Amino acid sequence: MAGIDIVVVEGKAALKEFINLPWSIYASYPNWVPPLKKEVERLLDTGKHPFWEFSERVLFLARRGSKTVGRIAGIVDGHYNQVHNEKMGIWGFFECTDDPEAAAALFARVEEWVIQKGMTFLRGPLNPSMNNETGLLIEGFQYPPTVGMTYNPPYYQRLIESCGFEKEKDLLAFLIDGEYRLPEWMDRLAERTAKKKGVRIRHVDPKKMDAEFALIREIYNDSWSGNWGFVPLTENEMKEIQKNVKPFADPDLVFFIYYDDEPAAVCVIFPNVNPLLKRLNGSIGLLGIIKALLYRREITGLRLIMFGIKEKYRQLGLPMLAFQHIYEVARQKKGFKDLEMGWTLEDNESINFLTEETGAKRYKTYRIFRKPLGDAQ
C-alpha cells in the first residue's frame, strides 16, 4: 500500500480539491447535508472573509498514492488569544477516510505548524471559530444536522482520540416537536414577567436591518462574555453574517426583549434550510434557484441559534417570557413541526435544566477536543 503524503493547499486546483473532498467521504452517509461550495470558498478566503483580518491559517491535503484521503486546516485566532491571553492553535475543516495513518499525518502537520507559531495547545474542531460551525458529533448520528451545525461519520472520534486528543467540552442540542406547549407553571411565570412594568417584546424591523444586526451583536457580546471559549464578534464579522443569512432569515423569528426602553435580551431563530441545501448539493445556479422555489415547502423545522440576556437583566425572569414567545410564534404563526435549541455548553446547568423543563429532549452531543503541545505535554 502506498504511503501518505501531506501537501499544502496552494492554488485554485488544490483548493477545489480541498472543498470537494467531503462529497466522496459522505457518499454513504444519507444524513449529511452538503454546504454551498461558494460559501466554503469564501469562508476560507483570507483576502475576503473578515475572520482572517486577525487570524491566519494553513490548509493540508493527505494523499495515498493518487487518491486524496483527507484534509485539515491549522488556524491561529489572534483575536481569541488576545482576549483570553492564551496561545491556542485550532484545527478545523477535518475530513478523512477511515485511515488512521492519514489522520495522524494530518494532525502532525497541524501541530508542527501551530508550534512554529508559538502556540501551546491545540483545540478543535472549530470551523474556524466558536462563532462558526463547532464541535464533532459524537451522539445523534441518526438525525440530520440543522442549519449551522456539523455532521461527521462516527469513526472520526476514534481517529481524533488515537492522535492524542482528549475531551475538553461537550455541546448539547435539544429538540422540541409536536405542539410546543409550555408547562402551565412556566406559562404562569411568563405571564407574570410580561406584566412587569417596562417589559416588552419587539421583532426586528426589516427596513432597519443594519441597525438591528448591530444591536444583536451588542447584546450577544455582552450576554455571552462570561461563557467558556467566547470571543466577541467584530463589526465586520457581524456584517458577514448579515449578508449570509439575508436570503433565508425570517424577521418574524427574531425578537428583542426590552426593559425600561433598554434592550435587555435577543432571540434569533432561523428556518432550518438544510433540506433545501441537500437538494442543491453544493451549488445554487439556475437549477438551484428552481429547486429553491419547488422545494421550499420542505423547510418545516427551526433552529434557535442565539438567546442572550445582558448580565444586569438576568434576574427578571426573561427566559420564561422568551420561551413562551418562541413557542407562540413557531406554533401559531409559522406552523413549523420542530425546533432545535442549541448548542449549549454541557455545564450550563441552569439553561439546560430550563430547556428540558420546557419539554425539549437532549438528542445530540458535540465534542471539542484539546491536546497540549511541545513542552506543555
N, C-alpha and C positions, 0 to 999 in steps of 0.2 A: 504493500500500500504506500502511495506517495506520502511524503511528509507535509507538514503545514508550513506555508509561507504567509507572513504577515506583511501587508503593504499599506503604505499611507495613501489615503484618497487624495489624489491631485488631478485636477482637470475634470471636464464635464462627463467624460465617459465613465470614469471611476465613480463620480458622484451619482450618476444614473444607476450604476450597479449597486451602490450602497442603498439607494432609495428603493430599488426594485426587489431586493433580496427577500423581503417578507412574503411576497407572493408565492415563492417556492416553498418557504418554510411552512406556511399555513395552508397549503393546498388540501390537507386532510383535516383541517380544523374548521368546521362549518360555523362556529360561533364568532370567529374572527371577523372584524369589520375593517376593511381596507381604508387607510387615510387617503385624503386627496394628495396626490404626489406633488402638486404645485405648492401646497401648504407646507409639506415637509421640506421641500427645497428652500422655501423662503425662511422657515424656522432655522435651517442650517446655514443660511447665507450670512456670513459675518459682516458683509457690507450693507445689509438691508435690515435685518431684524434687530430691534433695539436691545435685546438681551446682550448682544455682543459689543455694545458700547462700553461695557465694563467687564466683559468676560472674554475668554479665549478657549479654543478647542482644537482637537485633532481627531480625524476620523481614520479608522483602520478597517481593512478587509482581511479575512482569513481565507486562504485558498489551499485546497488539497488537489494538487495537480492543476488541471484546467478548470476545476469546479470551485466556485465561491461558496463557502460553507458557513461563514459567519461575518458579523460586523460589530463594531462598538465605537463609541465616542469617549474621549477623555476631555474633561471640562474643568476649568478653574473659574469659579464665580467670584470675581473681585468684590462685588457689592456685598454678597453674603459674608465673605471673610472679613471685610471691613466692619460690618455691623456687629458680628459676633466675636471679633478678634480671634478667629481661628484660621487654620491652614488646611482647609478642606479641599480635596480633589473629588471630582464627580465622575462616575461612569454612567452612561446612558445610551439609549438607542441600540441596546444589545439585542441581537437576533443570532441564532445559531442552530444548526442541526444538532442532533443528539450525538455530539462528538466532543468528549471531554478534552482531548488533546487540542482541538481548535479553540475551545473556550479558555483553556489555561493559557494558551499562547496570546489570545486577545487581551485577557486581563493582565498578563505580564507586561505587555507593551504599554497599556494604560498606566500601570503602576510605575513603570520606568519613566514615563513622560511626566506624570504629576510630581514625582520625586525631584525630577530636574527643575520643576517649577517651585520647589521649596515646600511642597505640601507634606503634611504629617499623617493624614489618614484619607481613606477613600470611602465615599458614600454613594449608594445608588440602589436602584435605578432612578435617576431624575432626568427628564427629557425636555429641556435641560435643567430645570429647577423645580422647586416646590410649587411654583406658580404655574407649572405646566403639568403634563401627564407625569404621574408619580407612582412609584411602587411596583412590586412584582406580585401578580395574582398568585395566591397560594391556596385559596379556598373559594369555591363558587364557579368552577370551570363549566358547569352545566348551563350557566346563564351567559348570554351575550353581553358585551360591555355597553354601558350607556355613553352618551356623548362626553368626551374629555377624559374617559377612563381607559386604563390599559387592559390588554388581554395577552396571554402568552401560553405556550404549552406547559403542562405540569412538570416536565423534566428540567425546565430552566432552574428551578430551585436546587435540584441536585447538582447541576453544573456549577452554579454560583457557590454553593457551600463547599464543593470539592476544591475550589480555588482559595479557600481560607476565609471566606466572608461569613459573618455571623449576624443574627438578627439585631437590629438597633431599635426599630419601632414598627409596630403594625398599625395599619389604617383600616378602618371599618366602613362598610357600606350597608345601609338598611333599606328595606323595601316595604312600601305600603301599597296594597292592592285593594280591590273591592270598592267600598263606598266612602272611604276616607272619613269615618266618623270618629271624632274625639270622644274619649270617656267623658261622662257627664261632669265629673269633678273638675276636669280640665276646662271644659266649656264654661263652667261657672266662674272659674278663676279668670278666664279670658274676658268674660263679660264684665267682671269687676274691674279688670285693668282698663278695658275700653272706656269705662265711665269715669276714670280718673281725670281730674281737671288737667287740661293741657296735652292729653294723649290723643293723637290722631294718626291715621294712615293715609298716605297718598301714593298713587302709582306714578311711574316716570312719565314725563312729558315728551312725546315723540318729536316735538318741534324744538326741543332744547337738549338734544342728546349729548352734545359736548359737555355742557354744564352738569348733566345728570351723571355721566361717567366719571367726571371729576369728583363729584360728591360720593359716588360709590367707592372710588379709590381712597378718598379721605377717611370714610368710615371703616373700610377694610383695613387700612394701615393702622388705624387706632385700635380697632377691636381685636385684631389678630397679633398685635405687637408682642404679647407675652407668650404666644404659642411656640412650642418646640419647632425648630427648623424654619421659623418665619423669616422672610426677607421682604422688606417693603417693595411694593410695586412702584416703579418710576412713572413719571408722567408719560414718557414715550411708550413704555410697555402697556399702559392702560389704553393709549390711543391705538396700539396694535390690536389689542383685544377687542376694542370697539369696532374696528374695521372688520375683524374676522367674524364676529357674531352678528353683524348687521343683517346678513341675508336671512337668518332664521330666528333671531331673538323676538320675543313677543312682549311688547310693553305692558300688557295686562298681567304678566307673570313676574314683574319686577316692581317692588314697592319699598317705600321708606316708612319708618315709624318716627314720629316727631314727639317731642315733649317740650312744652312751653315754647313752641315755634323753633326749636333747635333739633337738627337731625340727630336721632339717637341710635337708629338701627337701620340695617338694609337687608333685604332678602332678594336673592337673584335665582330665578328658576328658568331653565331652558327646556324647550321641547327636545325630546330625545330623537335627534335626526339620524341616528345610526342606521335604522332600517333603510333609509334613503341612501346613506353613504354606501351601504353594502350593494345596493343596486348600481351605484355609479362606478364602483370598482376602481377607484383611484383617479378618475378624470371626469371633468364636467363636460365641456364641449357642447355641440348642438344636441347630440344624442342624450347627454346628461341633462340638459335643460328639459327635454321632452320627458325623460324619466322622472324628473323632479315634479313635473306637472301631473304625470299619470299616477305616481305612487305616493304623493304627499299624504294621502289618507292613511298610509301605513304608520305614520308618526302618531302613536297613541300613548306614548309614555312621556314622563317628565323627569328631569334631574334637578334636585335642589343643589345648586352649585355653591352658593355662599349664603350664610346667615351670620351676621356680626352685629354685636351691640357694643357701643362705646363704653369704656370702663366705668365712667361715672353714672351710667344709667342702668347698671346691671341689677339693681335691687327693686326695679319697678314691675317685675313680672312680665316683661315684654315677650319672652319666648312663648308663653301660653297664647298671647294675642297673635303672635306671628303664625304659630301652628294653626290656630283657628282660621286665620285669613287664608293661609296656604290651602287648606283643605276646602274652604268655601269656593275659592277661585277655581281650583283644579276640578272639583266635582260639579259645581252648579253652572259655572260659566264656560268651561272648556271641555268637559266631558272626557278627560283623559282616563285611561284604565289603570295606570300605576305611576308611582312616584318613587324614585330612588333618592335617598338622603345620604349624602357622603361626598367626599370621605370625612371621617372624624378620627382623631387620634385615639388609640386604644385606651389611654389613661385619662382621657377627658370624661371622667366618670359621670359628672353631673349632666352633661348634654347627652351622653349615651343612654343614661337611665331615662331621661326625659323622652328621648326619641322612642325608646322601647315602650314607654308608658302610653304613647300615642297609638300603639298598636303595630308599629313597624317591627319587622323581624330582621335581625342581622343575617345577611345572606352572602356577603363576600368579605374576604380579608386580603389586604395587600401588604407586602413587607418591604421595608427599607433595610438594606444591609450595610455593614460597616467593617472596615479592615484597617488596622494600624499599619503604618509604612515605615520602612527604614529602622532607625534607632527606636522608634515608638513601639515596635513589635515586641 
